[in-house]
Amino acid sequence: MNKKEARTLAINHRDNLDFGIRIIKSKIIIQKIEKDIRYRTAKIIGVYAPFGSEVDISTLKHQYAKFAYPRIKEDKMEFVIVDEKTKWIISKFGIKEPKNGKIVDKEIDLLIISCLAKNKNNYRLGYGKGFYDKFIKEYQPKIKIGVLFDNYELNFNEDLWDIALDDYISN
């Protein structure tokens, strides 16, 4: 199936999960992430501000690492370290983004990416803008992990420019 068809199926699957069930499944995913040695040893972790029915990783905690969040500048994704001084805005896509902070694109040890679905070749299905693929190609974070509900897999065809992730964490 093509990615447009897969995207429709995956969004419907995720949106139709009961809100309370999504919260429980998100907590399970967070527990798995926090136990993962790749997470525990990372110094700079790229994460995302949950949007819509995405896996909610907003309560992730790490005693020693710094979290960096994406923002889109001139159709390009960059990751910014956030702290208590960070100002937030809502992007043109309706996503919460940091307005200020240090850009750390080349320093990310672990990148945690929201996924609609995956395929058998470990390719991620996203919203179709290609921001993550372009970022990964240019900056090559050491480890790229997708998070998704129910280990949701669809048989979609990846494109030549798509980049497979290293691993997935699910409930």
C-alpha positions as CSV (number, residue, x, y, z in Angstrom):
1,M,0.0,0.0,0.0
2,N,1.2,3.5,-0.5
3,K,2.0,5.8,2.4
4,K,-1.0,8.0,1.9
5,E,-3.3,5.1,2.4
6,A,-1.3,3.8,5.3
7,R,-1.3,7.2,6.9
8,T,-5.1,7.3,6.8
9,L,-5.4,3.9,8.4
10,A,-2.7,4.6,11.1
11,I,-4.2,8.0,12.1
12,N,-7.7,6.4,12.4
13,H,-6.2,3.5,14.4
14,R,-4.5,5.9,16.8
15,D,-7.3,8.4,17.0
16,N,-9.8,5.7,17.8
17,L,-7.9,4.5,20.9
18,D,-9.7,5.5,24.0
19,F,-8.1,8.6,25.7
20,G,-7.6,6.7,29.0
21,I,-6.1,3.7,27.2
22,R,-3.7,6.1,25.4
23,I,-2.6,7.5,28.8
24,I,-2.0,4.0,30.2
25,K,-0.1,2.9,27.1
26,S,2.0,6.1,27.1
27,K,3.0,5.4,30.7
28,I,4.1,1.9,29.7
29,I,6.2,3.3,26.9
30,I,7.8,5.8,29.2
31,Q,8.7,3.1,31.7
32,K,10.3,1.1,28.9
33,I,12.2,4.1,27.6
34,E,13.5,5.0,31.1
35,K,14.8,1.4,31.6
36,D,16.6,1.3,28.2
37,I,20.4,1.5,28.6
38,R,20.6,3.7,25.4
39,Y,18.3,6.2,27.2
40,R,20.1,6.0,30.5
41,T,23.5,6.6,29.0
42,A,22.5,9.5,26.6
43,K,23.6,13.0,27.4
44,I,21.4,14.9,24.9
45,I,18.1,13.4,24.0
46,G,15.9,14.7,21.2
47,V,12.3,14.4,22.1
48,Y,9.0,15.9,20.9
49,A,6.1,17.8,22.4
50,P,3.1,15.4,22.0
51,F,0.5,16.5,19.5
52,G,-3.1,15.1,19.1
53,S,-3.2,11.4,19.8
54,E,0.6,10.8,19.7
55,V,2.4,8.8,22.5
56,D,2.6,11.3,25.3
57,I,6.2,11.3,26.5
58,S,6.0,14.6,28.3
59,T,6.7,13.1,31.7
60,L,10.0,11.5,30.7
61,K,12.6,12.2,33.3
62,H,16.4,11.9,33.2
63,Q,18.7,12.9,36.0
64,Y,21.7,13.8,33.9
65,A,20.7,14.3,30.3
66,K,19.4,17.4,28.6
67,F,16.3,17.3,26.5
68,A,16.1,19.0,23.1
69,Y,12.9,19.7,21.3
70,P,12.4,20.3,17.5
71,R,11.3,23.5,15.9
72,I,10.9,24.3,12.2
73,K,12.8,27.2,10.8
74,E,12.5,27.9,7.1
75,D,11.2,24.4,6.4
76,K,14.1,22.8,8.2
77,M,14.0,21.0,11.6
78,E,16.4,21.9,14.3
79,F,16.7,20.7,17.9
80,V,16.9,23.2,20.8
81,I,17.9,22.5,24.5
82,V,15.1,23.5,26.8
83,D,15.2,24.6,30.4
84,E,13.1,26.8,32.8
85,K,13.9,29.9,30.7
86,T,12.5,28.4,27.5
87,K,9.7,30.4,25.8
88,W,7.2,28.2,23.9
89,I,5.2,29.0,20.8
90,I,2.6,27.1,18.7
91,S,3.9,26.5,15.2
92,K,2.0,26.8,11.9
93,F,1.4,23.0,12.2
94,G,-0.2,23.5,15.7
95,I,2.7,22.0,17.5
96,K,4.4,23.4,20.6
97,E,8.0,24.5,19.8
98,P,10.7,26.2,21.8
99,K,11.2,29.8,20.7
100,N,14.7,30.2,22.2
101,G,17.6,28.0,23.3
102,K,20.9,26.5,22.2
103,I,20.7,24.5,18.9
104,V,22.3,21.0,19.4
105,D,21.6,19.3,16.0
106,K,25.1,17.7,15.9
107,E,25.1,16.6,19.5
108,I,22.1,14.4,19.9
109,D,22.9,10.9,21.3
110,L,19.4,9.6,21.2
111,L,16.5,10.7,19.1
112,I,13.0,9.6,20.1
113,I,10.5,10.0,17.3
114,S,6.7,9.7,17.3
115,C,5.4,7.3,14.7
116,L,2.0,6.6,13.2
117,A,3.1,3.1,12.2
118,K,6.2,1.1,11.0
119,N,6.8,-1.4,8.3
120,K,8.6,-4.7,8.4
121,N,11.8,-3.0,7.2
122,N,11.9,-0.6,10.2
123,Y,10.8,2.4,8.3
124,R,8.6,4.9,10.2
125,L,5.4,6.3,8.9
126,G,5.0,10.0,9.9
127,Y,2.8,12.8,8.8
128,G,4.5,13.1,5.4
129,K,6.5,16.3,5.5
130,G,9.9,14.5,5.7
131,F,11.4,16.7,8.4
132,Y,12.8,13.8,10.5
133,D,14.3,12.0,7.5
134,K,16.0,15.2,6.3
135,F,17.3,15.9,9.9
136,I,18.6,12.3,10.3
137,K,20.3,12.3,7.0
138,E,22.1,15.6,7.7
139,Y,23.0,15.2,11.4
140,Q,23.0,11.4,11.9
141,P,22.0,11.1,15.5
142,K,23.7,8.1,17.2
143,I,20.5,6.2,18.0
144,K,17.0,6.7,16.5
145,I,14.1,5.1,18.3
146,G,10.4,5.4,17.2
147,V,7.6,5.2,19.7
148,L,4.1,4.0,18.8
149,F,1.1,2.4,20.2
150,D,0.5,-1.4,19.8
151,N,3.7,-1.9,17.8
152,Y,1.4,-0.9,14.9
153,E,2.8,-2.3,11.7
154,L,1.4,-1.7,8.2
155,N,2.7,-3.0,4.8
156,F,3.6,0.3,3.2
157,N,6.3,1.0,0.7
158,E,9.0,3.3,1.8
159,D,10.5,5.9,-0.5
160,L,14.1,6.2,-1.5
161,W,14.7,9.1,0.8
162,D,13.2,7.5,3.9
163,I,15.6,6.4,6.6
164,A,15.0,3.3,8.7
165,L,15.1,3.7,12.5
166,D,17.3,1.7,14.8
167,D,14.5,0.4,17.0
168,Y,10.9,1.0,18.2
169,I,9.4,1.0,21.7
170,S,5.8,0.3,22.1
171,N,3.4,-0.6,24.9
